[in-house]
Amino acid sequence: MRLLERSMVLDSTSKPPQQKLINIQCVVDAQYQKHRLDQVAAILFDSFSRSRLQRWIKSGQLTVDGKLCPVDYRLKGGETLTIDVEQVPEGDWLPQEIPIEVVHEDDDLIVLNKPKDLVVHPAAGNWSGTLLNGLLHKWPELRVLPRAGIVHRLDKDTTGLMVVAKTLYTHSFLVDQLQKRRVKREYETIVYGCVSGSGSINQSIGRHPKIRTKMAVLEHGKKAVTHYKAIKYFGRFTHLRLQLETGRTHQIRLHMAHIKHPIVGDSVYGHTTPLHKQKSEMDKTIGRFPRQALHAIALGLKHPKSGMTMQWTAKLPEDMQMLLRVLKSGGDDY
């Protein structure tokens, strides 16, 4: 039995490319009698986040039978809920021409391979020259989406796969999938020490209590789980494959440092032995590696429109391949 009727019109033909009209109507079923407006809206308009729907209710862009009602208004059943929104730019960001390696693109999403030394989103100290600026140059229509469609991040010097939404529906869908831990994210890294076999790290993470630019393992932090498996051993180093169950800031870098196997090149959580104290030429080569050796190598998700499970891979960047060659030539292979 159909519980609701839904019609949707997306019309951007008469507006500039950065604007879009959203007009959606849903009829409230009798089962939602006496339920709060915002709660029912979140069920009927599940393409959008509840917080966004609440903003639209308060601004009068989501109405009940054409009337503005408070978010806690109790519905009677049979009403028509209408969303009538003109999307406008979400931020005052500057489009900039920045090379972007596109791995996959369709009408709903973009999968890209982020290079090293690229900040994902503008922030203090990095207001331009970011991935977001490049996205707006190549896809101006992303301006109406939160953070230009970016739903997750990689650190500046972490390379690899990211997914970007091209529509508001896809953005909400992907955020929901990430929150429900249904997006598969795998990484490869090179760490100090011999990491035996495979295992999991389940340590909560929060902002460092004294150094605000760092994260720390904290008893009352947010739950964070990283799974790892050794690929190959190179004497005092290990090439690892990792899978994120959660996606906290600096999660892999912090977790590996926490178990005493920091990532090669990690200047924040890793080894900082001065070059003059490094004995072998291989140690000096490893010590000069300019970034954390971390790469998002695989990404898998359910497509928001087709429902098909899709997966992409991005081979290790040249600097990490060279690092592995150095280790192979200078270390004892177990």
Phi, psi and omega in degrees: 000134178285129181268343182203162174244140186225134172230146184217134178230124173243112186235113179240007187292330184262005182242161173300160185299340181271001181240152180208139176267133174243122176228113182227141176231140175225139175266129183283124178285156183300335182295342181265013178302133180074006175275153178294146180301312183294327179292317180291320178301321179295331178281312184286323180252060187287000175286344186239152179290155181296322180296321178294317179298321178298321178296319180293323177297314182293328182272356181083011178272349171236113187242163176247112185051039177082002184248146177283128179230155177290162183297332182264015178300134181268120184282156181253343185097137180093349179289160174253119175268132183233128170258125178225097190230136168257109180292137179235163180308136183277341182204160182265067184256150184266121174294136179221144179282108180229130181301131178230122178273109181271123178269324179205142174213137170219193184291346189248329185207165177233134170247126183232161178251102184286131176279172175289165176059037177228116176287141184283315189226140178303140177201180180306124181091345180219068183276347180217174179072022182259169176303319180302318178300320179292322178298318181292331177288317184278326180229080183303334181293346179288350183300333183276356182263152175303126179052036178055033176090358180287125182247347175206167187233162165237147177300159183312314185259011171267133181258167170122198194279136173223152174247140180233133179280146177252350178225161179296322177299312180298321179300311180297320180298312183292320176300318179296317179296321178294317179296326180273003177062042180253003176261126182273122179231118180240146183230160167234145182210167175235125186236162175285142175091172180260107180269114187283131170054240182218166180177187180225148175244118181240087183225124181293148186234142175209176179295136179302132185294339183243326182249101190290345178274356182244160171254165181212154172285119184229140182301323183253026177278190179277142182302134180217128182228127178235129176256140182223156177211131180289134176264313182201150180252140177228079180059250183269018181225155179226135173268120187242151167250133183232150175230130179275129169267326173238173183225066180276159178302128178061023189303306183296315182299315181290316181298317180293321177294325182296326180266017174070029175228066183296157181284137176302132176086358182279105184282346181267313184247000187257195179289145178230036180294124179302147183302324184291346178261359179271125193281311186265162177296326179294319178300319180294321178296315179297319182294337180271356181300125196276001183206170174292130182281077185221129185222128176280099192269336182217143180220129180224140180200166174272129182293133186296335182260308184279337184079359180286144174280125182236149180216143179229154176228155177222117184300159179302139177294162187300323183294324177286326175296320178294321178299318178295323178295321178297315180296320181295322182280336186246355183243164176276119181277119182289000000 
